[in-house]
């Protein structure tokens, strides 16, 4: 299920969009101001896509887009704009937006734009698996294969690898990884266990675990999977 952040202050539009997104298999979070949006972006796991209104009570979607792009160059962004003037379109794309749709719009068209953008950015993977370079995650069998050979992973190692590969290219803070690995049944990973998982994953996925090319430590922050 793709996690989407919707930044919009029109309550009537929010209700319809939230209902439509959920009905079509997306998980939306709602922000009504740029301040709320920044807070959600900082606290939550990485979003798969952002839907940004342009005119907000405390700023613009353009400003938030510029702020996001300084931290994450990969996340897809669609602007919801009340104006189709060329100047606004250019400003939106120049600030880092990937697409825009002019209000009023048909919900079916918006869903098509979202799905197309997720496909182009590789964030809408088939339910049965996900490929990333020589690595393939088989979700139906809960198995990882490297160069077509199955990796001998524990359940925790597999979940960590899935999290990293799903967010390939992004730096995931340790705190966010720990939150994600909590399974809701009282089973959780502490900081020391995470370090052990990282070391073991490197031993199983890297040619030279002492000099990793894929599972990278970003000192003081967390980890990143580089394809």
Long-range contacts (C-beta under 8 A, 24 or more apart in sequence): 1-25, 1-26, 1-27, 2-26, 2-27, 2-48, 2-49, 2-118, 2-123, 2-124, 3-27, 3-29, 3-44, 3-45, 3-46, 3-47, 3-48, 4-28, 4-29, 4-47, 4-48, 4-49, 4-50, 4-51, 4-114, 5-29, 5-31, 5-37, 5-40, 5-41, 5-47, 5-49, 5-50, 5-51, 6-30, 6-31, 6-51, 7-31, 7-32, 7-34, 7-36, 7-37, 7-50, 7-51, 7-52, 7-53, 7-56, 7-61, 7-64, 8-32, 8-51, 8-53, 8-80, 9-33, 9-53, 9-56, 9-57, 10-53, 13-103, 16-107, 17-51, 17-107, 17-110, 20-107, 20-110, 20-111, 24-111, 26-114, 32-56, 32-57, 33-57, 33-58, 33-59, 34-58, 34-59, 34-60, 34-61, 34-63, 34-64, 37-64, 38-64, 38-67, 41-68, 45-176, 45-179, 45-180, 46-72, 46-75, 46-167, 46-170, 46-172, 46-176, 47-75, 48-75, 48-76, 48-118, 48-123, 48-124, 49-75, 49-76, 49-77, 49-78, 49-114, 49-117, 49-118, 49-123, 50-75, 50-76, 50-77, 50-78, 51-78, 51-80, 51-114, 52-77, 52-78, 52-79, 52-80, 52-97, 53-79, 53-80, 53-81, 54-79, 54-80, 54-81, 54-82, 54-83, 54-88, 54-92, 55-82, 61-92, 62-91, 62-92, 62-95, 63-95, 65-92, 65-95, 65-96, 65-97, 66-95, 66-96, 68-96, 69-95, 69-96, 72-170, 74-121, 74-169, 74-170, 76-117, 76-118, 76-120, 76-121, 76-123, 78-110, 78-113, 78-114, 78-117, 80-105, 125-166, 130-162, 130-165, 130-166, 132-165, 132-168, 132-225, 132-227, 133-214, 133-227, 135-165, 135-205, 137-161, 137-162, 137-165, 146-204, 146-205, 151-204, 151-205, 152-204, 153-201, 153-204, 154-200, 156-181, 156-189, 156-193, 156-197, 157-197, 157-200, 157-201, 157-204, 159-183, 160-189, 160-194, 160-197, 160-198, 160-201, 161-201, 161-205, 164-215, 164-223, 164-224, 164-225, 165-225, 167-225, 168-225, 168-226, 168-227, 169-224, 169-225, 169-226, 169-227, 170-224, 171-218, 171-221, 171-222, 171-223, 171-224, 172-222, 172-223, 172-224, 173-221, 173-222, 174-221, 174-222, 174-223, 175-222, 176-222, 177-222, 177-223, 198-223
